[in-house]
C-alpha cells in the first residue's frame, strides 16, 4: 500500500473517535489546585482544552497557542503556593493535548500539529520566578502526565475484559503522538516503542504477556503499527538499532523473543515477520482491520530496510491527508 493511502476501515472521520464520558478528566481531577490561596477559585477564564481545540480547528499557529497556554501560568502569583514540584496547571496543558490526540486518527496530520504545539511550549520563555525544574524547556510534568495516561488507559489491576479505557484506534493515536514527540526530539519515549511492539508481537495471542495481561491483538497491533507508520520507523531503523536501550530492563523481550534487550536489527526483523504473521492469520480470531494494520506495517518495514540499505532513504511517513 502506498504511503498516505488509507486503510480500508481504518481511515475514518476523526470526530467519530469518541471516548467514554467517564474517561474525561475534570479540571479538579487533573489540576489538584489548593482550595485556598492566591489562585482564583474559578478557572473558567483559563481553559486548556478550549485553547488546544481552537488551535486544531483554525489555521494552527503553535507559537501563538503556546503563548496563550503558558502566559497565564507564568503570570500567576507565587506567594502562598509551593512550587517545589511546579504548579499543576502545566499538567492540565498536557492532559488537554493528550485528550485531543486520542480523538484523531493516528496517521493524521493533526497528531503532528499537536507535537508541534508541545515543541512550541518547550521553547516558551519562563519567568525568573521559576526554578530550573520549572522551566518550560524541561517540559514540567509532561513525562509524568504521559506515564499516568498510559497507566490509566491500560489498568494493571483490572480484569482483562475491563482494563481498557479506550478503543484500539485511540490507543494507536496515543502511541503515534509519543512516537512523533520522540522523532522530533521533543521528549524521549523510545522505551514506549519497545512496550508497544513487545505487547503486540512478542507474546502468544490468548496467553499472558510479560506484564500479566492476556495478549489482545486487536488492541495491541494497531498501536505497534503506528510506531512504524507514523514516521518513527525510519528513525528506528537508521538510529535506534545501533544499540538504544540494550542495557534497560524495561526494554526486555516477551516470551517469543530469544534475543537481548533494546533495539537491534535481529529484533526489527523479528517484529517485521510477526507483523506478517498477524496479517496472514486465519486461525486466530481477530478483526480484519487488525490484519490490515499488520500487513501495512510489515510492508513498510521491508521498504524501510530495503531503501536504507540501498542508501536511498525512505520518503513519506504514511500520514493521511486531512
HELIX and SHEET records of a PDB file:
HELIX    1   1 UNK A   14  UNK A   16  5                                   3    
HELIX    2   2 UNK A   21  UNK A   23  5                                   3    
HELIX    3   3 UNK A   27  UNK A   31  1                                   5    
HELIX    4   4 UNK A   48  UNK A   57  1                                  10    
HELIX    5   5 UNK A   62  UNK A   75  1                                  14    
HELIX    6   6 UNK A   89  UNK A  103  1                                  15    
HELIX    7   7 UNK A  109  UNK A  122  1                                  14    
HELIX    8   8 UNK A  132  UNK A  134  5                                   3    
HELIX    9   9 UNK A  136  UNK A  138  5                                   3    
HELIX   10  10 UNK A  142  UNK A  153  1                                  12    
HELIX   11  11 UNK A  160  UNK A  162  5                                   3    
HELIX   12  12 UNK A  168  UNK A  183  1                                  16    
HELIX   13  13 UNK A  190  UNK A  201  1                                  12    
HELIX   14  14 UNK A  217  UNK A  229  1                                  13    
HELIX   15  15 UNK A  232  UNK A  238  1                                   7    
HELIX   16  16 UNK A  240  UNK A  242  5                                   3    
HELIX   17  17 UNK A  249  UNK A  251  5                                   3    
HELIX   18  18 UNK A  265  UNK A  279  1                                  15    
HELIX   19  19 UNK A  288  UNK A  309  1                                  22    
END                                                                             
